[in-house]
């Protein structure tokens, strides 16, 4: 079997705060192969974006990142120099940020920002770089693409800015692309088109993709693997078909109950909810973080719980028969 393009073991992120240390990400493990799409899902504040920023080396100076292994195609990202990281970012690893208005530089034109990475990382002329920029703007559905190159970010709508961010991430045909809620600013009718574009480009270029979202409907359309995060740790991972067909962790089942199903959810009926709030991650954390919101919590949930299950589908729960609980919840 080929070596994974990206391999992560025991990734932790700690943030010093007034009341102590915020353990924002705790013990994250995953592998990603070329051409695969991994979707990381979970509520806001679960650590999804911080995980992606840790891979890209874009965390703030006060934030502490640790990992037993954080390796991209043979390069150890935990010990890589700033120069090495600059050579990787934009060329072999790219990121689509969630908020394009704060990610694009208001002082530079769209054309300058699109061509910058290509001119820096590839031996091409300015005309070739502009032609590549026009090609990608057209691919992501921007009309009059050439005229957009002379515009500034404030002259574009939120949806157009998001498309520019997607085109920018693809300029150098990276091997890994991280998309943090890439369709947030887009109309619902356009979201599927952009996701399909990213999916097709990934297949065409044998590009690995990490898609961060809390929309499980999106996940079902594009994911090869799914990682469900809650309170900074993975609670369920596996092939998308396994996680959707046999969700085992109560949190995963709760997320799926919140989604209306075409042809099954009656108009006007109540969707599922997850009661309670995410616990504080400051200070010592023991046991299952979801236990205060779980209908199946038992005393054993107060102890440390490792990921268990088969290689293709693992979950962090003391109950082995999550499928039975899922059936009971469906009948309730």
N, C-alpha and C positions, 0 to 999 in steps of 0.2 A: 504494500500500500504506500502511496506517495506521502511524503512528509507534509504536515499541514502548513499552509501559508502563514497562518497566525496561530500561535499556541499560547494560552494563558493558564497559569496555575497559581492558585492562592493569591489573587490580586486583592489588595487591601488599600483603602484610601481613608486617612484620618485627617480631620480638620480641627485645629485648636480653636476653641470657642470660650466664651466667658465662664461657662459652667463646667468646663473640663475639656474632654476630647469627643468630638462627634465622629463616630465610626460609620462613615457614609457608605462604604463598600466593604464587604467582609467575605473573604475567601472565594472569590469568583474563579471558576474553571471553565474553559471551553476551548475547542479547536475549530478552525475554519479552513476549509480546503478551497483551492482555486475553483471558481465557477459556482460556489455555493452561496446561498443567502441565509444568513442567520438573523432572525427577528428577536429582539429583546423587548419584552412587554412588561407592563406593570404600571401602577399608579404614579402620578407625579410625586417626586421626592424619593423614589425607590432606588435611585443610584444609576439609572440607565445612562444619562448623559455624562456623568462623571466617569463611568467605565470607559466610554468612548474617548473622552478627553485624556484619560490616562494612557490609552493606547497611542494616541497621537502626540503625547508629551506636551500637552497644552494646559496642564494644571497650574494654578498659582503657586508662587514660591513658598507660601506658608503651608500649603497642603502636602501631606506626607503620603507618598505612594510606595507600596511595597509589593513584592511578588517573588515567588519561588522561580517562576519562569514567565517572561514576557518577551516572546521571540517572534520576529517577523522575517520569514524567509532566511533564517540563519543568523539574523542580526539581533543581538540581545539589546532590547530597548531600555532595559533598566540601567545599563552602563554606557549606552551610546552617547557620544559627545554631542553638544549643540550643533556642531557642523554636520555630523552624520544625520541628525534628525532633520535639519534643514534640507539636506539632499534627498531625504525620503518624502517629506511632506510636500504635497503638490505634484510630485513626480510619480512615486510608486504608491503613496497613500494619500487619499484625499478625503475631505469631510464636507458634507452639506449641512450647514448650521440651521438651527430652527428659526431664528429671527434674522431675515436677510437685511433689514434696515440697519441693524447694529453691526452686521458682519461686513457689509460693503462700505468702502471708504467714501464719504460724501464729497471729498475734495478731488477725486479722480473720475474720469469718464468710465463708462462701462467697458469700452474698448481697451483702455489702458489696463484695467483690472483683469480682464479676460486674458489678454496676451502676456501679462507679466510672467506667469508661471512657465508658459511655453518658451518664452525667450530666455528665461533663467536656466531651465533644465534641458532644453533641446537646442541643437545647432540649426536653428531656422532663422530666416530673415523676418523683418517686421511685416512684409506683405503676406508671406505665408502664414504667419501667426494670425493676422487679421482675417484671412480667408478661412482658417480653421475656426476662429471665433464665430464668423457668420454661419458656417456650416452647422455648428453645434446649437447656436441660437435658433436656427430653423428647425433642427431636430427636436428641440424641446417645445416647439409650437409658437415661437415668437415671429410675428409678421413684420415685414419691412426690417429684417434683421440688420442690414448694413447701416441703416440710418440710426439704429439704436446705439451703435458703437460710440457715437459722439455725445450721447446723452449722459446725464448724471443720475445717480440712484434716486434722488428726490423727484425726478421727472417720470418715474415709472410707478405703476401700481404695485401693491404688495405681491400679487400673483406673478407679475412680470419679474420683480426682483428675485422671487424664489426660483423662477426658471433660469435667471442669470446665474444664480448660485449653483444650480445643477450643472449648467453648461461649463462653468468655471472649474468645477470638480472633475469634469471629464476631459479637460483640455489636453492633458498629457497621457491619456489612456492608462490610468493607474491600475495596479493589480488588486488593490483593496480600496473600497469606497465605503465610508461610514456616513449614513444618512440619518440625521437626527430630526425626526418628524418632518420629512422633506415636503409634505403636501399641506402643511398647516395653513399657509396663506392662500391656498388655491380653492377655487370653487369645487363643489362636490362632483360636478360633471367632468372636471378636468383631472381630478385626482387619479382615477383609474388609468387614464392615458399616460400620465407621468410615471406612475408605478410600473406600468407595462413597459414603458420606454427603458427605465432603469433595469428592469428584469431582462429585457431582450438584449440590452447592451452588455449586461453581465454575462449572458450566455455567448454572445458574439465575440467578446473580448476575453473570455475565460476569466472574468473578473469576480473576485469575492466581494460580498456586500454584507455589511451589518446595518440592518434597518431598525431604528429605535422608534417605538410607537406604543400607544395604549389602545389602538384600534385593532381588535382581533379580526375584524372583517378584512382589513388590509393584509394581515398576517396570513390568513387562509388562502389568499390569492397568490402570494409570491414566495412564501417561506419554504426552505428545505429543512431547516432546523428552527426550533423555538426554545428560547430561554426565558422563563418567567421569573421576574425579580420582585421581591417584597422586602422592604426595610433593609436594603443593602445587600441581600444575599439571594442566591438562586434557590428557588423552592421547587422548580420542576424544569427539566430539560429533556430534549429528545427530538426525534423526527417529527415534523409538523403533523403528519397523519396520525402518529401515535398520540401526541398530546391532545389533538382535537377529538379523536375518536374515543380515547380512554383517559380523560383527564383524571389525575389521581390526587393531587394536592387540593385541599378545600379552597384555597385561594384561586387556583386556576379555574375550578368549577364555578366559583363565585363570579369571576370575570366573564365566563362564557354565558352565565345566566343573565347578564346585563345586556346581552346583544339580542335584538329582535331578529327572528328567523323568518325569512320570506315564506309564506304559505303555511307557517305553523303558529306564529304569534298573532293572536287576534287583535284587531284594531281596538284601541281603547283599553286593552288589558295592561296590567302592571308588569313592568320589567323587574327582574331580580335586582337586589341591592346587597351590598356588603356593609353590615352595621359597624359602628365604631370608627376609630381613627387609627392611623399608623402610630405606633409607639415611639417615644423618644429614643434616639440612638446615641445619646450622650452618656458616657460612663460605661459601667459593666453591663453587658447584655448576655443573658443566659436563656437557653431553651428556644422554643419556637416563638418567633416574634409575632406570629399570627394567632397565637392561642387565645388572646383576649377578644378576638372577633370570630372565633371558630365554634360552631355548634357541636363539634366532636372532641373538644379539648378534654384531656384527662391529666392526672398528676404527672405522668411521664413526659408531658409536653414541656415541663419546666427544666428538663435536662437537655444537654447538648444532643442535637439530632443530625447525623451525617446524611448525605445523599445516599439513597439506596435504590435498588432496582437493577434492571439489566442495562447493558452498555448503551443501547439505543433509546432508553427511556428511564430517567432517574427522577426521584422526588424526595423531598425532605419532610417526612412525616412518620410518626410512630405507628400509624395505622397502615398495614400492608394492603388491606382490601379496600382501597379507595374507590374501586369500581362499585362495590356494594353500597358504600355511602352515597355515591352518585345516583344509583338506582333508587335509594330511599328518598333522596332529595327530590328526584323527579316525580315520585309518587305523592310527596307531601303537598 
